[in-house]
Amino acid sequence: MSSGIQGKVVVITGASSGIGEATARHLAAHGAKVVLGARRAERLNSLVAEIVDAGGDAVAIATDVTRAEEVTRLVDTAAETFSRVDVLINNAGVMPLSNLESLKVAEWNQMIDVNIKGVLHGIAAVIPQTKFAVRAICEGLRQEVKAYNIRTTILSPGAVKTELLDHISDEAVKSTNSDYVAKVGIPADSYARMAAFAISQPDDVDVNEIIFRPTAQTL
């Protein structure tokens, strides 16, 4: 698998924990040059030090994906450090679940800003003038950039054990979801392996979408 990953420059948002952290560690171990963005600079720097100490290539910059200029700076850092960007993993996300009747509008706006606008900011930073929203974005992107031999992959995980549930402020909803994920969730490394699989394919194979869930997940 490493032969398809070795030397590729991979930008990862939300890289300070969970899926992003596991993917950064996994891809770096297989020879990718990882460029990491997240809001928690201290955790990012610790991860970079770990990867570099293990013989890998990694740089990091504090990044809030709700700010387009910060995502652009992250991508620019990748280009300046490693001369190019081969892969963008738009991973940053929040999940402050609550019942609709709770009317937590501020949390809804936060999810839109991070989970949708953050994805758009990432795409805009590497390929200007892309428009649409998450699966439709990637399908439109796939069609637009195919002529340039750029491949796109949607990774759609089921229940994964990460810190994502920490964003839920409704204690009842948080407890229910936490119990469920603790029971059936798979480790973040599972996502990392799927990302590695997609990235490692030969140039004539374009993996457009991978949907994967815990075997025990029923929802």
C-alpha positions as CSV (number, residue, x, y, z in Angstrom):
1,M,0.0,0.0,0.0
2,S,2.8,2.4,0.8
3,S,3.9,2.6,-2.8
4,G,0.8,4.6,-3.7
5,I,1.2,7.0,-0.8
6,Q,4.9,7.5,-0.6
7,G,5.8,11.2,-1.2
8,K,2.3,12.4,-1.6
9,V,1.5,15.8,0.0
10,V,-1.7,15.5,2.1
11,V,-3.4,18.4,3.7
12,I,-5.7,17.4,6.6
13,T,-8.1,19.7,8.5
14,G,-9.3,18.8,12.0
15,A,-6.0,17.0,12.5
16,S,-5.6,17.5,16.2
17,S,-7.7,14.6,17.3
18,G,-9.9,11.6,16.3
19,I,-10.1,10.8,12.6
20,G,-7.8,13.6,11.5
21,E,-5.1,12.7,13.9
22,A,-5.3,8.9,13.2
23,T,-5.2,9.6,9.4
24,A,-2.2,11.9,9.7
25,R,-0.3,9.4,11.8
26,H,-1.2,6.5,9.4
27,L,-0.4,8.2,6.2
28,A,2.9,9.7,7.5
29,A,3.9,6.2,8.5
30,H,3.4,5.1,4.9
31,G,5.5,7.9,3.6
32,A,3.1,10.8,2.9
33,K,4.1,14.4,3.7
34,V,1.3,15.6,5.9
35,V,0.3,19.2,6.4
36,L,-2.0,19.5,9.4
37,G,-4.5,22.1,10.4
38,A,-6.7,22.5,13.4
39,R,-7.5,25.1,16.1
40,R,-5.6,23.4,18.9
41,A,-2.0,24.4,18.0
42,E,-0.4,22.6,21.0
43,R,-1.9,19.3,20.1
44,L,-0.9,19.8,16.4
45,N,2.7,20.6,17.3
46,S,2.8,17.5,19.5
47,L,1.6,15.3,16.7
48,V,4.1,16.8,14.2
49,A,6.9,16.2,16.7
50,E,5.8,12.6,17.0
51,I,5.7,12.1,13.3
52,V,9.0,13.7,12.7
53,D,10.7,11.8,15.5
54,A,9.4,8.6,13.8
55,G,11.1,9.7,10.6
56,G,8.1,11.2,8.8
57,D,7.5,14.6,7.2
58,A,4.9,16.8,8.8
59,V,4.2,20.5,9.3
60,A,1.2,22.2,11.1
61,I,-0.5,25.5,11.3
62,A,-3.3,26.6,13.5
63,T,-6.4,26.7,11.3
64,D,-10.1,27.6,11.9
65,V,-11.9,26.2,8.8
66,T,-14.7,28.7,9.3
67,R,-12.2,31.4,8.2
68,A,-11.4,31.0,4.5
69,E,-8.2,33.0,4.8
70,E,-6.8,30.5,7.4
71,V,-7.6,27.5,5.2
72,T,-5.9,29.3,2.3
73,R,-2.9,29.8,4.5
74,L,-2.8,26.1,5.4
75,V,-2.8,25.1,1.7
76,D,-0.2,27.8,0.9
77,T,2.0,26.4,3.7
78,A,1.8,23.0,2.0
79,A,2.7,24.4,-1.4
80,E,5.6,26.5,0.1
81,T,6.9,23.6,2.1
82,F,6.5,20.7,-0.3
83,S,6.0,22.5,-3.6
84,R,2.5,21.0,-4.2
85,V,-0.7,19.6,-2.8
86,D,-1.7,16.0,-3.9
87,V,-4.6,15.3,-1.5
88,L,-6.9,17.4,0.6
89,I,-8.8,15.6,3.4
90,N,-11.6,17.9,4.5
91,N,-12.1,16.4,7.9
92,A,-12.8,19.1,10.4
93,G,-16.3,18.9,11.8
94,V,-18.5,19.4,14.8
95,M,-21.7,17.6,15.9
96,P,-23.6,19.5,18.7
97,L,-26.7,17.4,18.3
98,S,-30.0,18.5,20.0
99,N,-33.7,18.0,19.5
100,L,-35.1,20.5,17.0
101,E,-37.6,21.7,19.6
102,S,-34.6,22.9,21.7
103,L,-34.1,25.6,19.0
104,K,-30.3,25.8,19.5
105,V,-29.9,28.1,16.5
106,A,-26.4,29.1,17.4
107,E,-25.3,25.4,17.3
108,W,-27.0,24.9,13.9
109,N,-25.1,27.9,12.6
110,Q,-21.9,26.4,14.0
111,M,-22.5,23.1,12.2
112,I,-23.1,25.0,8.9
113,D,-20.0,27.1,9.4
114,V,-17.7,24.2,10.1
115,N,-19.2,21.2,8.3
116,I,-20.4,22.9,5.1
117,K,-18.6,26.2,4.8
118,G,-15.4,24.6,6.1
119,V,-15.5,22.0,3.3
120,L,-16.1,24.8,0.7
121,H,-13.2,26.8,2.1
122,G,-10.9,23.7,1.7
123,I,-11.9,23.1,-1.8
124,A,-11.7,26.8,-2.7
125,A,-8.2,26.9,-1.3
126,V,-6.9,24.1,-3.6
127,I,-9.2,24.6,-6.6
128,P,-10.8,28.0,-7.1
129,Q,-14.4,28.6,-8.2
130,T,-16.1,25.5,-6.9
131,K,-19.7,25.9,-5.8
132,F,-22.3,23.3,-4.6
133,A,-22.9,21.3,-0.9
134,V,-21.0,17.9,0.6
135,R,-21.8,15.0,-1.7
136,A,-23.0,17.3,-4.5
137,I,-19.8,19.3,-4.0
138,C,-17.6,16.3,-4.5
139,E,-19.5,15.0,-7.5
140,G,-19.5,18.3,-9.2
141,L,-15.8,18.6,-8.4
142,R,-15.1,15.2,-9.8
143,Q,-16.6,16.1,-13.1
144,E,-14.9,19.5,-13.3
145,V,-11.4,18.4,-12.6
146,K,-11.4,15.0,-14.4
147,A,-9.7,16.5,-17.4
148,Y,-6.7,17.4,-15.1
149,N,-6.4,13.8,-13.7
150,I,-7.5,15.0,-10.3
151,R,-9.4,12.3,-8.3
152,T,-12.0,12.9,-5.6
153,T,-13.2,10.5,-2.9
154,I,-16.0,10.8,-0.4
155,L,-15.3,8.9,2.8
156,S,-18.5,8.3,4.7
157,P,-17.9,6.6,8.0
158,G,-20.5,5.3,10.4
159,A,-20.1,5.5,14.2
160,V,-16.4,6.3,14.9
161,K,-14.9,6.7,18.4
162,T,-13.7,10.3,18.4
163,E,-14.2,13.5,20.4
164,L,-17.0,14.6,18.1
165,L,-19.7,13.9,20.6
166,D,-18.1,16.3,23.1
167,H,-19.7,19.1,21.1
168,I,-23.2,18.0,22.1
169,S,-24.5,20.3,24.8
170,D,-27.8,18.5,25.3
171,E,-26.9,16.0,28.0
172,A,-29.7,13.6,27.3
173,V,-28.8,13.4,23.6
174,K,-25.1,13.3,24.4
175,S,-25.6,10.4,26.8
176,T,-27.6,8.4,24.3
177,N,-25.2,8.9,21.4
178,S,-22.1,8.3,23.6
179,D,-23.5,5.0,24.9
180,Y,-24.3,3.9,21.3
181,V,-20.9,4.9,19.9
182,A,-19.1,3.3,22.9
183,K,-21.0,0.1,22.2
184,V,-20.7,-0.2,18.4
185,G,-18.2,2.4,17.3
186,I,-15.0,1.6,15.4
187,P,-11.6,3.3,16.1
188,A,-10.5,6.3,14.1
189,D,-7.8,4.1,12.5
190,S,-10.5,2.5,10.5
191,Y,-11.1,5.8,8.7
192,A,-7.3,6.2,8.2
193,R,-7.2,2.8,6.5
194,M,-10.0,3.7,4.1
195,A,-8.2,7.0,3.3
196,A,-5.0,5.1,2.7
197,F,-6.8,2.6,0.4
198,A,-8.2,5.4,-1.7
199,I,-5.0,7.3,-1.9
200,S,-2.9,4.2,-2.8
201,Q,-4.8,3.3,-5.9
202,P,-3.0,3.5,-9.3
203,D,-3.5,6.5,-11.5
204,D,-6.1,4.7,-13.6
205,V,-8.4,3.9,-10.6
206,D,-10.7,6.7,-9.2
207,V,-12.4,5.6,-6.0
208,N,-15.3,8.1,-5.9
209,E,-17.0,7.0,-2.6
210,I,-16.4,4.7,0.3
211,I,-19.2,4.1,2.7
212,F,-18.2,2.1,5.8
213,R,-19.8,1.4,9.1
214,P,-19.2,-0.8,12.2
215,T,-20.5,-4.3,11.5
216,A,-22.7,-3.9,14.6
217,Q,-24.2,-0.5,13.5
218,T,-27.9,-0.7,12.7
219,L,-28.7,3.0,12.3
